[in-house]
Amino acid sequence: MSEEKELARKLKALAHPLRLTIVALLAKEEKEMYLNEIANSLAINRALAKIHLKKLENGNIVKSRVVLV
């Protein structure tokens, strides 16, 4: 993928205030966080957090993994 396309994909992923807030939260915490922790920290529901995290993941901004507990 060209550098321009990769940059466009990242900018598109960051093009929402809530997604920027999620990235800022993750940077501030400097640790892995569960979906529930992110949602609770931002006072949003898990479904909304998941939608925005998926867009950030598609833009190669964050990585996710499934943890079975």
Backbone as a ProteinNet text record, in pm:
[ID]
protein_1_A
[PRIMARY]
MSEEKELARKLKALAHPLRLTIVALLAKEEKEMYLNEIANSLAINRALAKIHLKKLENGNIVKSRVVLV
[TERTIARY]
84.7	0	89.6	52.6	134.5	125.9	226.2	230.4	110	69.7	-44.1	-173.2	-192	-313.4	-314.2	-198.6	-188.6	-217.8	-163.7	-189.2	-337	-397.6	-540.1	-623.5	-584.9	-659.6	-648.6	-529.5	-511.2	-590.1	-585.4	-658.9	-809.5	-856.6	-999.6	-1037.6	-951	-978.4	-982.9	-908.1	-902.2	-1002.9	-1085.5	-1172.7	-1302.1	-1296.5	-1414	-1364.3	-1428.4	-1381.3	-1373.6	-1467.9	-1465.4	-1347	-1313.8	-1197.6	-1068.9	-1059.6	-943.4	-936.8	-1052.1	-1057.1	-1012	-1051.8	-1009.9	-858.7	-802.5	-657.6	-586	-637.8	-577	-582.6	-695	-708.8	-606.1	-593.4	-498.6	-355	-325.2	-191	-164.1	-263.6	-248.8	-229.1	-307.9	-301.6	-174.5	-121.5	0.3	-7.1	-122.9	-140.1	-252.4	-260.8	-374.2	-498.4	-610.4	-736.6	-843.2	-930.4	-1046.7	-1148.6	-1230.1	-1337.4	-1422.8	-1456.3	-1540	-1472.2	-1342.4	-1268.5	-1272.1	-1255.6	-1260.2	-1398.9	-1500.9	-1638.9	-1671.5	-1634.9	-1662.4	-1585.6	-1461.8	-1380.4	-1437.8	-1500.9	-1554.5	-1705.2	-1765.7	-1910.2	-1991.7	-1952.5	-2027.1	-2058	-2151.2	-2180.9	-2077.4	-2070.7	-1969.6	-1986.7	-2109.9	-2134.1	-2072.7	-2092.1	-2035.7	-1883.2	-1828.2	-1682.7	-1628.1	-1697	-1651.9	-1652.8	-1756.1	-1764.7	-1644.3	-1615.8	-1506.1	-1369.8	-1355.4	-1229.6	-1205.4	-1310.9	-1296.9	-1247.8	-1298.7	-1252.4	-1106.4	-1067.3	-927.2	-838.5	-889.3	-814	-798.7	-904.9	-898.7	-799.8	-778.4	-682.8	-542.9	-521.7	-391.1	-344.1	-438.8	-406.8	-392.7	-481.1	-478.1	-482.8	-448.9	-461.5	-551.9	-623.9	-709.6	-683.9	-727.5	-717.9	-830.4	-867.3	-973.2	-910	-964.5	-916.9	-1034.4	-1020.4	-1124.6	-1090.9	-1183.7	-1160.1	-1265.4
-117.4	0	124.3	223	343.7	422.9	503.8	585.4	678	733.2	825	754.6	633.7	558.6	519.5	480.9	444	565.4	680	802.6	839.2	827	856.9	763.9	637.5	542.1	577	617.6	657.6	784.3	881.7	1005.8	981.6	894	859.6	794.5	708.8	641.3	740.4	848.8	947.7	1061.6	1053.8	1165.2	1174	1136.5	1149.2	1185.1	1281.9	1324.2	1211.7	1118.9	1009.5	916.8	893.7	809	876.8	1007.1	1079.9	1069.4	1074	1061.3	922.5	821.2	683.9	671.1	723.3	717.2	792	908.4	985.3	907	841.1	760.5	647.9	577	466.3	515.8	630.3	686.5	728.3	785.5	829.9	712	607.7	490.6	408.9	411.5	337.8	190.3	131.3	-12.2	-64.8	-195.7	-256.7	-233.1	-212.9	-193.3	-283.4	-332.4	-407.2	-310.8	-362.5	-283.6	-217.9	-293.7	-242.6	-126.3	-134.7	-27.1	101.9	87.9	205	267.2	184	234.7	304	242.8	303.1	433.2	437.8	558.2	676.2	646.9	752.8	771.6	696.8	704.6	682.5	577.9	538.3	390	341.3	198.7	117.4	-10.3	-97.5	-109	-109.6	-122.6	-5.6	114.8	233.2	230.5	192.1	181.4	79.1	-32.1	-137.8	-90.6	-17.5	35.7	125.4	215.8	309.6	241	144.5	69.9	-9.4	-62.9	-137.7	-46	77.1	172.5	209.9	224.5	252.5	134.2	14.6	-105.2	-114.3	-85.5	-87.7	15.2	123.7	225.2	199.5	82.8	44.7	141.9	193.4	283.5	203.5	104.9	19.2	-126.4	-213.5	-357.6	-412.6	-517.5	-580.5	-730.6	-791	-936	-984.1	-1107.5	-1167.1	-1235.1	-1206.1	-1267.9	-1340.6	-1470.3	-1548.1	-1561.9	-1517.3	-1525.3	-1608.2
0	0	0	-79.2	-86.5	43.6	65.9	187.9	195.7	82.3	80.1	120	69.4	102.7	249.5	301.4	442.8	530.9	494.8	570.2	564.3	447	432.5	519.4	527.4	610	758.5	800.7	941	973.4	883.9	907.8	911.5	824.7	824.8	957.6	1008.7	1135.9	1251.6	1242.2	1349.7	1331.7	1229.6	1192.1	1273.4	1398.3	1485.8	1625.8	1690.6	1823	1926.2	1922	2019.3	1994.8	1869.6	1839.8	1885.4	1869	1920.6	2072.2	2137.9	2283.5	2327	2253.4	2284.7	2271.2	2164.4	2144.4	2257	2294.5	2404.2	2535	2560.9	2682.2	2684.5	2573.2	2566.4	2582.5	2524.8	2538.1	2682.6	2746.3	2885	2979.3	2960.2	3048.4	3025.8	2905.2	2870.6	2907.6	2886.4	2913.5	2827	2817.7	2749.9	2833.7	2766.8	2838.3	2777.8	2864.1	2817.4	2759.4	2670	2609.9	2717.8	2819.8	2927.7	3001.8	3021.3	3087.7	3005.1	2875.3	2787.7	2791.7	2777	2778.1	2909.8	3020.1	3151.6	3171.5	3128.1	3143.8	3066.6	2953	2867.6	2883.5	2974.2	2999.2	2871.3	2795.9	2676.9	2689.1	2606.6	2614.7	2537.3	2568.4	2508.3	2358	2310	2166.3	2089.9	2141.1	2076.5	2082	2194.8	2207.6	2108.2	2094.3	2003.4	1858.1	1819.2	1682.4	1653.5	1745.8	1723.3	1732.4	1820.4	1827.8	1699.8	1641.4	1516.4	1404.7	1400.3	1298.6	1322.3	1448.1	1479.2	1442.1	1463.3	1426.8	1274.7	1201.7	1054.9	1000.9	1075.5	1035.4	1087.4	1146.6	1203.2	1311	1388.5	1498.6	1628.4	1647.9	1766	1721.4	1812.8	1791.9	1899.7	1865.8	1965.3	1966.9	2074.3	2085.2	2174.5	2157.3	2236.7	2357.5	2474.9	2597.5	2660.9	2679.7	2744.8	2891.8	2974.8	3119.7	3185.7
[MASK]
+++++++++++++++++++++++++++++++++++++++++++++++++++++++++++++++++++++

